[in-house]
Amino acid sequence: MSQDEVVSQTFRALIESADRKFARVRDLPLYGHRSQNQHYFQKVFKAYMRLWKYQQENRAKLVASGLNRWEIGEIASRIGQLYFNQYMRTSEARFIVEAYVFYEAILSRKYFEGAKVKQLGVRFKELRFYARFLLVSLILNRTEMVKFLVDRFRDLVDDCNANFRETNFKEWKIVVQEIVRFTKVDTAFAYIRPLRYCAMFDSHAASLPYVARFHAKKVLKFTDAILTGYHRNEVKFAELTLDTYRMLQCLEWEPTGSFYQKRPVLPNDHSGASIDHSGTSGVIDINFVADMTDPSLPPNPRKAVLYRPSATHLLAVIATVCEELPPESIMLLYLSASGKAGHSNVPQGEHSGGSRKSSSNKIVSRISQKQNSSIPEYHVNGKKESSDCYENYLWLGPRGNGDLNNLYPGDILPFTRRPLFLIVDSDISHAFKVIHGAEKGETAALLLSPLRPAFKDPSSADTTQYGSQFTFFLTAPLQAFCQMVGISSSDANVDIYNDAESILSTSFSEWEVLLCTSTSLDLVWAQVLSDPFLRRVILRFILCRCVLFHFFPLEASEEYLPVCLPQLPSCFSPKSDVVQSCVRRLANHLGVADYFHSSES
């Protein structure tokens, strides 16, 4: 056997070994069993490290024996996929940055573009590469790269459809439609400030000393989150819905500017491939142990992102995360889904109107009807009935599968043995009030959305088209406010937006001081106040509740307002001057004061 044949056989053996380990890691769940998963992850990376180093050292012989450039690209794509999967398991920013570096290098070196048109299998690999690169770029907010990839991806699908007429590319056309729809909604309001927590914008100098000195009787560390949602025909890409995408980013640190800066891929080596000198690994030199994290930032809380889970699957994930939750830690559970109430609800067609005045009569009429309606009461003689916990439910997937996709408030109760921060964004969210006071050990922190969204333009009320309003307020409050009153991104310049953000920042800083100095703040909120992510969510909830309270007439029903349990101190009531003054200043600045009323009017 010649030396070239030995090299080729060894290379193929290394590929098979790495692929077997890759399959094992790829099929592992994205939650739980952290030490075991880390063990497998390191093994598969060592396999790919050997594979890549071998093909580098023997590139000329492998090319002579028939190695194609797309095969190199496929190996690099696998490595990028592994990095992304590890990011989804750990939420460590360095992993998704590494995935981006690999994918960007594959694109710049045109590994797949040299493939022959007739190679259908290679085209499918290229399609998968673009879809994965798009998802990574979306999460990293690489807007220009996303635009570029969308155009290339669309052209590739069209080209495949033209050259392989006997093959059905319908599913790939749907993927193109999904990403186009997603980017259209996501860029409707350009994010002047990142969704991620940024110390420059979200840490307020005036209140920082109060936050630093604040210490509750009990302090919990926010370490884990579970994010899930499902709405029929909602905006999504792959298995990431618009709501979970926004919440995912809201619960991460924004790295410093230098963190994402990579030197470009520089051509060249004499074999025809270019050498990557970016970061610590790039595609050519894999260095898994290199620490790419921003040393100035704490780790991100781990997040399990679930798309359309069955109720039993979701409960299994919650149970696993609770079981592995470190001592003195809290888990955030975010649920965004439509629901079914056990009794009649207000008709869906009446949940928004053109203006406060035009909708006033309808709202007042509904309020009078509600006094004799059968909307369930959650307390009977001061006690909760067990039937209330299993009367209303969320739909976590398509209807018609019996109870497999139904999540009841009572399903959450067993997990209140550990500290829980629960956010429910649904048209039956208030049904989850029954959890308060029925916990099995730890009082849960509950943030519950309004049952109906509020918009000046009724066409904006479609959750499937624009995402949930409550989630939008918790993740991008200024953009949510503008969407509610009908201000588009083209209606205001950057200076006006920046001044509006300054109004919010000043108010948030004042509210932080009040939270830290309040003597009536419930321990449930006090014990998480030191965490920047949860503190920011609480501040934005206060804003959201006040905005909606003053957007509707005074007689409006509570179903149009979000709810927090336990109650926050009265100084954060929508009627409190310190809170409503923020809404007044913001509305006056944006020229929409006529849409709001004051508590004195």
C-alpha positions in Angstrom: 0.0 0.0 0.0 1.4 3.4 -1.0 2.0 6.2 1.4 -0.8 8.2 -0.2 -3.3 5.4 0.3 -2.2 5.1 4.0 -2.8 8.8 4.5 -6.2 8.6 2.8 -7.3 5.6 4.9 -6.1 7.2 8.1 -8.0 10.4 7.3 -11.2 8.5 6.6 -10.9 6.5 9.8 -10.4 9.8 11.7 -13.6 11.2 10.1 -15.6 8.1 11.0 -14.4 8.2 14.6 -15.1 12.0 14.9 -18.6 11.5 13.3 -19.5 8.8 15.8 -18.6 11.0 18.7 -20.3 13.9 17.1 -23.6 12.0 16.8 -23.4 11.1 20.5 -22.9 14.7 21.6 -25.5 16.1 19.1 -28.2 13.8 20.5 -27.6 14.7 24.2 -30.3 16.9 25.8 -29.5 20.6 26.0 -30.2 20.6 29.8 -29.0 18.8 32.9 -26.2 16.3 33.4 -23.6 19.1 33.0 -20.5 17.2 34.1 -21.3 14.2 31.9 -22.1 16.4 28.9 -18.8 18.3 29.3 -16.9 15.0 29.3 -18.4 14.0 26.0 -18.0 17.5 24.6 -14.2 17.5 25.3 -13.9 14.0 23.8 -15.5 14.9 20.5 -13.4 18.1 20.2 -10.3 16.2 20.7 -11.4 13.9 17.9 -11.9 16.8 15.6 -8.7 18.4 16.7 -6.8 15.3 15.6 -8.8 15.2 12.4 -8.1 18.8 11.5 -4.5 18.7 12.4 -4.0 15.6 10.3 -5.6 17.1 7.2 -3.5 20.2 7.7 -0.3 18.2 7.8 -1.2 16.0 4.9 -3.2 18.4 2.8 -1.3 17.9 -0.4 -1.5 14.1 -0.3 -5.2 14.2 0.6 -6.0 16.6 -2.3 -4.0 14.4 -4.6 -6.1 11.4 -3.5 -9.3 13.2 -4.2 -10.1 15.3 -1.1 -12.7 18.0 -2.0 -12.8 21.5 -0.5 -16.4 21.0 0.5 -15.3 18.1 2.7 -13.0 20.5 4.6 -15.9 22.8 4.9 -18.2 20.1 6.2 -15.7 19.3 9.0 -15.4 22.9 9.9 -19.2 23.2 9.8 -19.5 20.3 12.3 -17.1 22.0 14.6 -19.2 25.2 14.4 -22.3 23.2 15.1 -20.7 21.7 18.2 -19.8 25.1 19.5 -23.3 26.4 19.0 -24.8 23.4 20.7 -22.5 23.9 23.6 -23.6 27.5 23.8 -27.2 26.4 24.0 -26.3 24.1 26.8 -24.2 26.5 28.8 -25.0 30.1 27.6 -21.3 30.8 27.6 -20.7 33.6 25.1 -17.3 32.2 24.0 -18.9 29.2 22.4 -21.3 31.1 20.1 -18.5 33.5 19.2 -16.3 30.5 18.2 -19.2 29.1 16.2 -19.5 32.4 14.4 -15.7 32.5 13.7 -15.9 29.0 12.1 -18.9 29.8 10.0 -17.5 33.1 8.8 -14.3 31.4 7.8 -16.2 28.8 5.8 -18.1 31.5 4.0 -15.0 33.6 3.3 -13.0 30.7 2.0 -15.9 29.5 -0.2 -15.5 25.9 0.8 -18.9 24.9 -0.6 -18.9 27.1 -3.7 -16.4 24.9 -5.5 -18.8 21.9 -5.5 -20.3 20.8 -8.8 -23.9 21.7 -9.5 -24.9 18.1 -9.9 -23.8 17.2 -6.3 -27.2 17.3 -4.6 -25.9 16.0 -1.3 -23.3 18.7 -1.1 -26.0 21.3 -1.9 -28.0 20.1 1.1 -24.9 20.5 3.3 -24.5 24.0 2.0 -28.1 24.8 2.7 -27.7 23.5 6.3 -24.6 25.6 6.7 -26.4 28.8 5.7 -29.3 28.1 8.0 -27.0 27.5 11.0 -24.9 30.5 10.3 -28.0 32.6 10.1 -29.2 31.4 13.5 -25.8 32.2 15.1 -25.7 35.6 13.4 -29.2 36.4 14.6 -28.4 35.6 18.2 -25.1 37.7 18.0 -27.0 40.6 16.4 -24.7 40.7 13.3 -27.3 42.6 11.3 -25.3 43.2 8.2 -24.2 39.6 8.1 -27.8 38.4 8.5 -28.9 40.6 5.5 -26.1 39.2 3.4 -26.8 35.6 4.4 -30.5 35.9 3.7 -29.8 37.1 0.2 -27.3 34.3 -0.4 -29.6 31.7 1.2 -32.5 32.7 -1.0 -30.4 32.6 -4.1 -29.1 29.2 -3.2 -32.6 27.8 -2.7 -33.7 29.2 -6.0 -30.6 27.8 -7.7 -31.2 24.4 -6.2 -34.8 24.4 -7.2 -33.8 25.3 -10.8 -31.0 22.6 -11.1 -32.7 19.8 -9.3 -36.3 19.9 -10.5 -37.0 16.4 -9.5 -36.2 17.3 -5.8 -38.8 19.0 -3.6 -37.3 22.1 -1.9 -40.5 23.2 -0.3 -39.2 22.9 3.2 -36.2 25.0 2.4 -38.5 27.7 0.8 -40.4 27.7 4.1 -37.1 28.3 6.0 -36.4 31.2 3.7 -39.8 32.7 4.4 -39.3 32.2 8.1 -36.0 34.1 8.2 -37.4 36.9 6.0 -40.4 37.3 8.2 -38.3 37.2 11.4 -35.8 39.8 10.2 -38.6 42.1 9.0 -40.3 42.1 12.4 -37.0 42.2 14.4 -35.7 45.2 12.4 -39.0 47.2 12.4 -37.5 49.0 15.4 -33.8 49.3 15.2 -32.4 48.4 18.6 -30.5 51.5 19.5 -29.5 49.8 22.6 -28.8 46.1 22.9 -31.3 43.7 24.3 -28.6 42.2 26.4 -27.6 43.7 29.7 -25.1 46.4 29.0 -23.3 48.1 31.9 -23.0 51.3 29.9 -26.8 51.7 29.6 -28.3 49.5 32.3 -26.1 50.3 35.2 -27.1 53.7 36.7 -24.4 55.7 38.4 -26.8 57.5 40.8 -28.3 54.3 42.1 -25.3 52.0 41.9 -24.1 52.8 45.5 -27.5 51.9 46.8 -27.6 48.6 44.9 -24.0 47.8 46.0 -24.9 48.4 49.7 -28.3 46.6 49.5 -28.3 43.2 51.3 -31.5 41.4 52.0 -31.9 38.8 54.8 -31.7 36.2 52.1 -29.9 36.7 48.7 -30.5 34.3 45.8 -28.3 33.9 42.8 -30.0 33.7 39.4 -28.3 30.7 37.7 -30.8 29.0 35.5 -33.7 29.9 33.2 -36.2 27.9 31.1 -37.7 29.7 28.1 -40.6 28.2 26.1 -43.4 29.4 24.0 -45.8 28.5 21.3 -48.4 30.5 19.3 -49.9 29.3 16.1 -48.3 30.8 13.0 -46.0 32.9 15.2 -42.8 34.6 14.0 -39.9 32.2 14.4 -36.8 30.9 12.8 -35.8 27.3 13.2 -36.9 26.5 16.8 -36.4 30.1 18.1 -39.6 32.1 18.4 -39.5 35.9 18.4 -40.5 36.0 22.1 -38.0 33.5 23.3 -35.3 35.2 21.1 -36.0 38.5 22.9 -36.0 36.9 26.3 -32.9 34.9 25.6 -31.0 38.1 24.8 -32.5 40.0 27.7 -30.9 37.4 30.1 -27.3 37.7 28.8 -24.5 40.2 29.2 -23.5 42.4 26.3 -19.8 41.8 25.8 -17.4 44.7 25.5 -16.8 46.1 22.0 -13.4 44.4 21.7 -14.9 41.0 22.5 -16.6 40.6 19.2 -13.9 42.2 17.1 -12.1 39.6 15.0 -9.3 40.2 12.6 -10.4 39.3 9.1 -9.5 35.9 7.6 -6.3 36.5 5.7 -5.5 34.6 2.6 -3.2 32.6 2.1 -1.3 29.5 2.3 0.5 27.8 -0.6 -2.0 25.0 -0.8 -4.7 27.4 -1.9 -6.5 27.7 1.4 -6.3 30.8 3.5 -5.0 31.0 7.0 -7.3 32.3 9.8 -5.5 34.4 12.3 -8.6 35.5 14.2 -9.1 35.0 17.9 -7.7 31.9 19.5 -8.9 29.2 17.3 -10.5 30.2 14.0 -10.9 27.2 11.8 -7.3 26.2 11.3 -6.0 26.1 14.9 -8.6 24.7 17.2 -7.9 25.6 20.8 -10.8 24.6 22.9 -9.2 25.5 26.3 -8.5 29.1 25.2 -10.6 31.5 27.2 -12.4 33.9 25.0 -14.8 35.2 27.6 -14.8 38.8 28.6 -13.0 38.7 32.0 -14.9 41.8 33.2 -18.3 40.1 33.1 -19.9 37.4 35.3 -21.2 34.2 33.5 -24.5 34.3 31.8 -27.3 32.3 33.5 -27.8 29.0 31.8 -30.9 28.8 29.6 -32.9 25.9 28.3 -34.8 27.1 25.3 -37.7 24.7 24.3 -39.9 25.0 21.3 -43.3 23.4 21.3 -42.5 20.9 24.1 -45.2 18.6 25.3 -46.3 19.3 28.8 -44.6 16.2 30.1 -41.3 17.2 28.4 -41.4 20.7 29.8 -42.1 19.3 33.3 -39.2 16.9 33.0 -36.9 19.8 32.1 -38.1 21.9 35.0 -37.6 18.9 37.3 -34.1 18.3 36.1 -33.1 22.0 36.4 -34.7 22.2 39.9 -32.8 19.0 40.9 -29.5 20.5 39.8 -30.2 24.0 41.0 -27.3 25.1 43.3 -28.1 26.1 46.9 -29.3 29.7 47.4 -30.2 30.0 43.7 -33.3 30.8 41.8 -34.7 29.5 38.5 -36.6 31.7 36.1 -39.4 30.0 34.1 -40.8 32.0 31.1 -44.0 30.8 29.4 -45.4 32.5 26.4 -48.4 30.7 24.9 -52.1 31.0 24.2 -54.5 29.4 26.7 -57.9 28.2 27.3 -60.0 29.4 30.3 -62.4 27.2 32.1 -65.1 29.8 31.8 -66.1 32.4 29.2 -63.7 35.2 28.3 -64.1 38.6 26.8 -64.3 38.2 23.0 -61.0 38.4 21.3 -62.1 41.0 18.8 -62.5 43.7 21.4 -59.0 43.8 22.9 -57.7 47.0 21.3 -59.1 50.2 19.8 -57.9 53.1 17.8 -57.7 55.4 20.8 -58.5 55.6 24.4 -61.6 57.6 23.9 -63.0 55.5 21.0 -62.6 52.3 23.0 -63.9 53.7 26.3 -67.6 52.8 25.8 -66.7 49.2 24.9 -64.5 48.8 27.9 -67.0 50.3 30.3 -69.7 48.0 28.8 -67.5 45.0 29.4 -66.7 46.0 32.9 -70.4 46.1 33.8 -71.0 42.7 32.1 -68.0 41.2 34.0 -69.7 41.8 37.4 -72.1 39.0 36.6 -69.8 36.9 34.4 -68.4 33.6 35.2 -64.7 34.4 35.1 -63.3 32.1 37.7 -62.5 33.3 41.2 -59.3 31.9 42.6 -60.2 32.3 46.3 -63.1 30.8 48.1 -63.5 31.9 51.8 -59.8 32.9 51.7 -58.6 29.6 50.4 -57.7 28.3 47.0 -59.8 25.5 45.6 -57.6 22.7 44.1 -59.9 22.6 41.1 -58.8 26.2 40.2 -55.3 24.9 39.6 -56.4 22.6 36.9 -59.3 24.5 35.3 -57.3 26.8 32.9 -54.3 25.8 30.8 -51.7 26.9 28.3 -51.4 25.4 24.8 -47.7 24.4 24.4 -48.3 22.9 20.9 -50.9 22.4 18.2 -54.4 21.5 19.5 -55.8 18.1 18.9 -53.3 16.0 20.9 -55.5 15.6 23.9 -53.9 16.9 27.1 -50.3 16.3 26.0 -49.8 20.0 25.1 -51.8 21.4 28.0 -49.9 23.0 30.9 -52.0 23.8 34.0 -51.1 26.2 36.8 -51.2 23.3 39.2 -48.4 21.6 37.2 -46.0 24.2 38.4 -46.7 23.8 42.1 -44.4 20.9 42.8 -41.4 23.0 41.7 -42.1 25.8 44.2 -40.1 23.8 46.7 -37.2 25.7 45.2 -37.1 29.5 44.6 -39.0 30.3 41.4 -39.3 33.5 39.3 -42.3 32.9 37.0 -43.2 35.0 34.0 -46.3 34.0 32.2 -47.3 35.8 29.0 -50.7 34.6 27.9 -54.3 35.5 27.5 -55.0 33.4 30.6 -52.0 34.4 32.6 -54.1 35.6 35.5 -55.1 32.0 36.1 -51.6 31.5 37.5 -52.5 33.7 40.5 -53.6 30.5 42.2 -49.9 29.6 42.6 -49.5 32.5 45.1 -50.1 31.2 48.6 -50.2 27.6 47.4 -46.5 27.1 47.1 -44.9 23.9 48.5 -42.0 25.6 50.2 -40.8 28.8 48.7 -43.0 31.8 47.8 -42.8 32.3 44.1 -42.2 35.6 42.3 -45.0 36.0 39.7 -45.1 38.4 36.8 -48.3 37.9 34.8 -49.1 39.6 31.6 -52.3 41.4 30.8 -55.0 39.2 29.3 -55.3 41.6 26.3 -52.7 43.7 24.6 -53.2 47.5 24.1 -52.5 49.3 20.8 -53.5 52.5 19.2 -53.5 50.6 15.9 -55.6 47.4 16.2 -53.6 45.7 13.4 -50.6 45.7 15.8 -52.4 43.5 18.3 -51.7 40.3 16.4 -49.2 38.4 18.6 -48.4 36.0 15.7 -47.1 38.9 13.6 -45.3 41.1 16.1 -44.6 39.0 19.1 -46.1 39.5 22.6 -46.5 43.1 23.9 -45.7 42.1 27.5 -42.5 40.3 26.5 -41.6 43.3 24.3 -41.9 45.6 27.3 -39.7 43.4 29.5 -37.0 43.2 26.9 -37.2 46.5 24.9 -39.4 48.9 26.7 -39.0 52.0 24.6 -39.6 50.0 21.4 -42.7 48.4 23.0 -44.0 51.9 24.0 -43.5 53.2 20.5 -45.2 50.2 18.9 -48.2 50.6 21.3 -48.8 54.3 20.4 -48.1 53.8 16.7 -44.7 55.4 16.3 -42.6 53.6 13.7 -38.9 53.7 13.4 -39.1 56.2 10.5 -41.2 58.7 12.6 -38.4 59.7 15.0 -34.7 60.4 14.6 -31.9 58.9 16.7 -31.6 62.0 18.9 -35.2 61.8 19.9 -34.9 58.1 20.7 -31.7 58.7 22.7 -33.4 61.4 24.7 -36.4 59.0 25.3 -34.0 56.3 26.5 -32.4 58.9 28.9 -35.9 59.6 30.4 -36.3 55.9 31.1 -32.8 55.5 32.5 -33.3 58.4 34.9 -36.6 56.9 36.1 -35.1 53.4 36.4 -32.3 54.9 38.5 -34.8 56.6 40.8 -36.8 53.4 41.2 -33.7 51.4 42.0 -33.0 53.7 44.9 -36.6 53.3 46.1 -36.4 49.6 45.8 -33.2 49.4 47.8 -34.4 51.8 50.5 -38.0 50.5 50.9 -38.9 49.0 54.3 -42.0 47.3 52.9 -40.4 45.4 50.0 -41.4 41.7 50.2 -38.5 39.3 50.7 -39.4 37.5 47.5 -38.4 40.6 45.5 -35.6 41.7 48.0 -33.8 38.4 47.7 -33.3 38.8 43.9 -32.8 42.5 43.8 -29.0 42.2 43.7 -29.2 40.3 40.4 -28.9 42.8 37.5 -31.1 40.7 35.1 -34.0 40.2 37.5 -33.8 43.8 38.8 -34.0 45.1 35.3 -37.1 42.9 34.6 -38.8 44.2 37.7 -38.1 47.8 36.8 -39.5 47.3 33.3 -42.6 45.5 34.7 -43.3 48.7 36.8 -43.0 50.8 33.7 -45.2 48.4 31.7 -48.0 48.4 34.3 -48.0 52.2 34.6 -48.0 52.8 30.9 -51.0 50.4 30.4 -52.8 51.8 33.4 -52.7 55.3 32.0 -53.3 54.2 28.4 -56.7 52.8 29.3 -59.6 54.8 30.9 -59.7 54.8 34.6 -62.7 52.4 34.6 -60.8 49.8 32.6 -60.8 46.2 33.9 -57.7 44.7 35.6 -57.5 42.2 32.8 -55.8 44.9 30.8 -53.0 45.3 33.3 -50.1 43.0 34.3 -50.0 41.5 37.8 -47.2 40.9 40.2 -47.4 38.7 43.2 -46.4 39.3 45.9 -47.4 43.0 45.6 -44.7 45.6 45.2 -44.7 48.5 47.6 -47.4 51.2 47.0 -44.8 53.7 45.9 -44.5 51.7 42.6 -48.3 51.8 42.0 -49.3 53.3 38.6 -51.0 56.0 40.6 -47.8 56.9 42.4 -46.4 60.3 41.1 -42.8 59.0 41.0 -43.9 56.3 38.6 -46.5 58.1 36.5 -44.3 61.1 36.1 -42.0 58.9 33.9 -44.9 58.1 31.6 -45.9 61.7 31.4 -42.4 62.8 30.5 -42.0 60.0 27.9 -45.4 60.7 26.3 -44.8 64.4 26.1 -41.3 63.9 24.6 -42.7 61.7 21.9 -45.8 63.8 21.3 -48.4 61.3 22.3 -49.6 62.7 25.6 -53.2 62.8 24.3 -53.3 59.0 24.5 -52.8 59.0 28.2 -54.6 60.2 31.3 -53.3 61.0 34.7 -54.7 59.4 37.9 -56.1 62.8 38.9 -58.2 63.2 35.7 
